[in-house]
Amino acid sequence: MQKLYYLKAINQETNSDVIIDGEDAGLKGLKYRGAMVSDKHSGFIVSYDNASCEDVLELMRIVISTVYDKFGIILEPEIKIVGTKL
């Protein structure tokens, strides 16, 4: 069973999956070790190959920083992260 981790846009009318998947960001399907931006709904990070916590967090960091750098839009995880910082 794949675990899902959702990223949402803060104070934006556009859904995060549209922002992440858009032609300019082009992050849909991006992989980092065992974690991947879902190819079905790009607002989700999935474990496609036994992703570790660090795999998921690093991919979240990549997506968050890329979207912010390109669009100035802040994404944040819907889950509460404990014991480390994103």
MOSUL-V370085 format. One record per backbone hydrogen bond with DSSP energy under -0.5 kcal/mol. NH is the residue of the N-H (numbers start at 1). CO is the residue of the C=O. If there is no record, write none. Layout:
BEGIN
((NH CO) (NH CO))
END
This chain:
BEGIN
((5 45) (7 43) (8 76) (10 74) (18 15) (19 15) (20 16) (21 17) (22 18) (26 22) (27 20) (29 37) (30 27) (32 35) (35 32) (36 46) (37 30) (38 36) (38 44) (44 41) (45 5) (46 36) (47 3) (48 34) (48 46) (49 34) (51 34) (56 52) (57 53) (58 54) (59 55) (60 56) (61 57) (62 58) (63 59) (64 60) (65 61) (66 62) (67 63) (68 64) (69 65) (70 66) (71 67) (72 67) (72 68) (73 67) (75 73) (76 8) (78 6) (81 79) (82 80))
END
